[in-house]
């Protein structure tokens, strides 16, 4: 009777160990799947952010080009309207630059 009870206890312990092993294995597989999904989601997010950043950079460059063109047009218009003043300003800027560079 003692052997029978001991055998039954051993079998129950092995069954419990197998159940625990299966649960751990299933949990591990679940974690691996969630990690794959997370990695894919992060990869897609990084790709989306990269696209948005490129789009914003292109828009910024276009805006800078337009502003630069507007400034250039304004300078040309001013110089044509005020040629003598423009030569005076250019000369003055040259004198100031020369003074700053020779120090």
Secondary structure, DSSP 8 states (H G I E B T S, - for coil): -HHHHHHHHHHHHHHHHHHHHHHHHHHHHHHHHHHHHHHHHHHHHHHHHHHHHHHHHHHHHHHHHHHHHHHHHHHHHHHHH-HHHHHHHHHHHHHHHHHHHT-
